[in-house]
Amino acid sequence: MPDQDQLSNLNLESPHITLNHVVDAIKECLRPQDSLQDSETIFNVINTTEIPKVVYDIEKKKFVLQKVLSELFGDANSKSSIFRDRLELLKQVTLKQEPFAPRKLGEVDVEKYELTPIEYLLSNCSKPGEVYVMGLIAEGCVVLARGIYEDGFLIVREMGLPPAELTTESRVSFGADNTFGGPHKTSLKLSEKLKIFEQSHSMNMIVFLSDVWLDSTEVVDKLRVIMEGYSEDPPVAFVLCGHFLSSPPSYSSAQKLKEGFRNLSQMIKQYPDIHKYSKFVFVPGPLDLGAPKILPRGPLPKTLLADFIKAVPNTILATNPCRIQYCTKEIVVLREDILTKFCRHTFRYPETGQVWDHYARSIICQSHLAPMSLPVVPVYWKYDHTLQLYPSPDLIVAADQFQAYSTSYMNCKVINPGTFLRNNFSFKVYKPGNDEVEECEVPADDDV
């Protein structure tokens, strides 16, 4: 008979178990130990239309997943819901953290704080004194403020980001539900078979490069060196982020792009193992051909890469941002010059520490890749949830023209491969089995 785990993994939509459910669970029990379900993928690129929306249901008093209809443009309500949903999500996360969480049984002397709604402050029922409030500042970033409210004014003493939450704590709210996206009904983080495969293939790697200018001879030459280096031990995937041309779009860009990808396909075919076993994932940049500068951005046009796809069948044209699932690891990839925009529009520039450490903390505390106003980072209203980071993934690749870096916050790694040519031909290699990031660099010609 199927055990309780097999039945729970069926992700039932009702509290009743039918005969078909039992039959499916028995089939899963009889499946060979090393075999995977059809949707239990080792490597999968998840585009924006496959990403569920995480919202807090006030009536049910819990986080739920919503499926968004695949229509690009929304109405006015979609715009207002962007910030309402962001605020409500972070509010509920904050209320789960100490010292805002309700008192546990026996906790009498423990000091607790309470979030005060703005509406309460404006009412006649409010009393003067210290309060904690949460709200939006500069139309994009949610902050937690402590201050004194008196005579109709809130005098802020401290202001900071909402508290971040570990992924393990966030997932408790969803049980076995798949919050990351993709075809599998339940979270693949719970798959024991994928976990065993991941650990037994701990040397498997994913290579990340950004600003791969295919019209630059220097870039193409260094790509050949990388291919040569990995020719006998091919990575699971090469994730190549745009821009794929060194100059802004012009009348000749389409022809240059076709030629650049044709040369790249010829290079890949010179290394049989890479051509056979490695996936090639292309994430477009803001100035690449095919879509406006609005997130999420559609993939590169298939018409321009038709010959490349025919020559390299393991090609995946991804959206920007996109998500990558490798066994039990979850990866989010964004190609946007986001850190520069953060610095330019920050409320207060940090005086200590590295700026990318503050960036990593900001996006994880905000549970969003780009918590800024819409004029700064335009977003399709109905697809703002594709930039959500709740629960936090294992790795965030924020490909940017800023200098290359690697950092982490709350057990989530945040990396930037940097512009390939301008960062001494550096790139990042992620080993999911060990959850490690390696800093790599193509040696100068004199060192080869």
N, C-alpha and C positions, 0 to 999 in steps of 0.2 A: 504494500500500500504506500502511496506517496506520503512523505513527511510534511510537517507544517511549513518548512521553508519552500518546498516545491509549490505548495498551494499559494503561499503569500507572494511568490515571484510572478504569479499569473496576473497580478495587478488588477484585481476584480473591480468592476464598476458598481457592484451592488453587494450587500452583505450576504447574499445567498449563493451557495455553491451548487452548481448544476452538474449533471452527469458528464457533460462535455468538458467542464473544468477538471473533473477527476481524471478523465481519459487523457487530457493534455498533460496533466501532472505525471501520470503513469508513464507516458511516452518519454517525458523528460528524464524520469528515473532510469528507464531502460536504455537511454542514449549512452554510447561509450563515454568513458570518463574524459578522454582527450578531445572529444568532438564539440564543436561550437554550434549554437543556433545560427540560423541564417542572418539574423540581425545582430548577432554577438560578434561584432567586427573587431579585428586586430587594429586596423587603421581606417579612419573614416573622417572625411572633411565635411563639416556641417555648415551649409550656407544659411543665410539669414531667414529664408522662408521655413526652415526646419527648426528654428529656435523657439521654444515656448516662452510665454510671458509669465513672470512670477509676480503675483499681486497679493495683497493682504485683503482677505474677505472679512469685512467688518461684521457681517451677520453671522458667519460661521466662526469668527474669531480665530482664524488660522490662515497660513499662507497656502495659496492654491496656484495651480498652473492653468493658464488660459491659452488656447490655440488661436492665433491671429490669422484672419482671412488674408489671402495673398492679393490685396489691392494696395497699390502704392500710396495713393493720396487719400488723406482722411479729412473729416470735417473739422469745424472749430472746436468741437468737444475733444477731439483727439489731441489738439495742441494743449488745451488746459489740463488734460489728464496726464501729460508728460510729467509736469512738476508736482501735481497732486499725488501721483503714484510713487514718484521718487521720495517725496516727503513722508508718505504713509509707510512705505517700506522701512525707511531708516528710523522712523519713530518706533515701529514695532520691534526692530532689532535693538534699539536703545532700551526699551522697556524690559527686555529679557536680560540685560546686563546689570551687574552690581554697580552702584547701589540703588538703581531704579527698579529692580525686580521686587515683587511683593515679598513681605517677610515670610520666612519659612516657620514651621511649627517650632516653638521654643525660642525664636529670635525676638527678644524683648528689648535688649539694650543696643541692638545694631542700628546705626544711624541710616535712615533711608531718605532719598530725595524723590520728589514728584515733579513730573513734567506738567507745566501749567499751560493750558491752551490760551492763545492770544485772545480768543473771544471772552474767556473768563476775566482776563485783565481789564477788558473794556466794559465789562458789566458792572452793575452797581453792587454785586455780591463780593467783588474782590477786596482783599484786605492788604494793607501795605506790609512790606517785608521782603525777605529774600525769596527769589523765584528762579526756576529753571525753565527756559522756553526753547523751543526748536522751531526753526523757520528757514526760509530761503534768503540768501543775500546775493545781490547782483544777479538775480534771476538765473540760477543754475547750481549754486553750491549751497548745500544744507549745513547749517551750523547749530551748535548747542551753546546757548548763552546763559551765564549766571549773573544776576544783578539784583538791584533793589527797585521795587516798583512803588512809587509814591507820587501823589499829586498828578496822576495821569501820565507819568513819564517812567520809562524803564531805563535805569542807569546801569549800563552793562559793566561789570567788574572783570569778567573773564569770558572769552569766546574761543571755541575750539571745534574740532571736527567731531561728528558722532563716533561713539566707540565702535571699533571693528569687531568682527566675530570670526572665530576659527571655523573653517569649513566643516569640521566634524560636528560642531555645535549647530551650524546652520542646517545640516542635512537631517537632523532629528525631526525637524518640522515637516519633512516631506516623505519620511519612511523610505520605501523602495522606488518612489516615483523618479522618472528621468527628468531632471531639471536642466540638463545640459543641451539636450536636443539630439536628433538622429532617430533612426527607425526602431531602436529597441525600446520596449515599453518600460522596463525598469532600469535603474541606474547601473551602468556597467562597472561602476566602482565596487559593486557587490558581487561581481562574477568571480568565483573562485578559479574557474578554468583560465580566464584571462590573467588573473593574478599569477597563477603558476607559469603560464607562458611568458609573462613579463619578466619574472624572476629568473627563469631558465634561459632567457635571451637578454641578459643584463647589458651586454655590449652593443645591442642595437642602438642606433642613433638617428636623430633628425637634425639636418643642417639648415640653419637660417641665414639668409643673406638679404640685404636691403639695398635699394637703388642699384639694381643690376642693369647698367647701361649697355645694351646690346650693340649700340653703334660706336662704342669705344673699344679700340684695339687693345688698350691696356687691360680693360675689364675682361674681355674675351680671352686674352692670353692667360690671365690669372685664373679664370674659370677652368681653363684647360689643365692648369697645375693642380687645382682641386680635384678634378675628375681623375687625373692620373694618380693622385694620392689615395683616392678611395676606390680605385679600379678593382682591387682584389678583395675589398671588404666594403661593399656598397651599403650606404645608409638606407634606412627604411624610406626616407623621403628627403628631397631638397625642397625647401620652402623658399621661393624667390619672390621678394617684394619689389614693387615698382618704386620709382619710375623706371621704365624700361628703355627710355631714351634720355640722353644727356641734356637736351634742349626742350623748351616749351613746345606745345603742339603747333604745327604749321601745315601747309598744304602737302609737304613731302613726308610727314610723320608716318602715314600708313605704309608707304613703300619702305621706309627705313625699318619699321617694325617687322614687316614681313621678311625682309632680308636678314635682320638680326636673328629672328627665330629660326629661319632656315639654316643659318650658320650654326646656331646652337644645336639644332637637331642633328646635323652632320657630325658635330663634335661628340654628342652623346652616343651615337651609333658606333663610334670608334672604341667604346668601352662596353663590351657585350654584357658583362654582369650588371653594370649600372643601368644599361638600357633595359635589361630584363627584369631586374628586381626592385629598382628604386622608383618611387613615385615622384612626379614633378608637379608641385603645387604653385600656381601663380596668383599672387595677391596684388591687385592693381593699386597704384598710387593716385593721389589727388589729380595729377595732371595727365594721367594716361588716357588714351583714347577710349571712348565707348560710353561714358556716363558723366553726368554733371558732378560738381564737387559737393555732393550732399551724402551724408552717411545714413544708412549703409549704402555702399556703392556697388553697383552690379559688376560682374566679372568682365574680363577682357573679351572683346568680340570674337566669337568663334570663326567668323569669316576671315579674320586676319591670321588666325592660328590654325586654319584647316589643314594646311600642309604639315605643320609641326605635329598636330594631334595624330595625323596619319602615320608619321614617321616614328613618333614616341607615344604609343597607346596608353602608357601609364600617366597621362597628363590629366590634371585636375584644374579647372578654371574656377577659382574661389571668389567669393564676394569679399568686400572690405567693410567691416571686419568679418572674420570667419572663425569657426571653432574646429579644432582638431582633436579627435579622440584616438589615443593609442593605448590599447588594452584598458587599464583602469585609470590612466592619466588623462587629465583634461587641460587643453591648451587653447588660449584665446590669442588671435593674431589681429593686430590693427596696424595699418600703414597710414599714418597721418603725422604731420609735424606738430604734435600735440604739446610737447614739453615747451617749445618756444612760445606757444599761445598761452600756456599756463603761466610762464614767467611774465609775459606782457600784460596779462589781465588779472594777476594775482591781487588779492585784497591787501596782503602784507607779505613782502618778500622775506624769506627766511634769512636770518643773520648768521646761523651756524649750520654745519653739516652740508652734505652734498645735495644739490638741487634734485637729483633723481631719487634720492631717498625720500624726500618730501613728496615728490610726485607719486611714488609707489604708495606711500601712506595715504595720500589724498584719495586716489582712485579706489583703494580698497575700503577706506572708511566711507566713501560716498557710494560704494557698490556700483560704480559706473565708470566707463572708460573715458568719458569727456563731460564732466559735470560743469559745464559752462553755458553761457547764454547762447541762444540759437543763432544770432548774427555772427558770433565768433566761430562756432562749430555747427553749421546747418545740419539738421537731422530730419528725416522724414517722420512726421508726427506719429504715424501708426507703427513705426519700427524702432522707436527709441529703446524698446526692451532688448533689442539685439546688442545694445551696448551695456546691458546690465552685467554686473559681476556678483550676483548672489544666487547660490553660494559661490564663494571664491574658487577659481580654478587652481590647478597646480602650477601653471606657468602662464604669464602674460608676456607676449612679444609685442612691445610698443615700438615698431620700426619707425625711426625718426631721423631727420638730418642732423640732429644733435649728436654729440660724441657718443661712442659706444660705451655701454655700462651694463653692469649686472648687480642687482640688489634683491632684497626680499623683505616681506613684511607679513606677519601673521601666517607663516608657513607657505606663503605664495611668492614664487619667484617672479621678478619683473626684469626683463632684459631688452636691450636695444642693440641690434647688430651694427647700427650706424651705416652711413653712406660707404659703400664698399671701397670706392676709389679714394675717398678723402680720409679714411680711417686706416691707412696702411694695409688695405685689402684684408681687413679683419672680418671675422664672422663668428657666429655662435653655434655650438653643437650641444644638443640636449640629449642626455641618456636617460630615458624614462625609467629603465629598470633600477637605476641607482638614484634617480631624481637629482641628477647633477648637471650643471652647465659648465662647459669647457670654453675657455677663451682661445680662439684660434686665429692665426694670421698667416697669409701666404708670404713666404720669405722673399726678400728682395732678389733681383736677378743675380746680384753678385754672390748671394748665399746659396743659390740653387746648385 
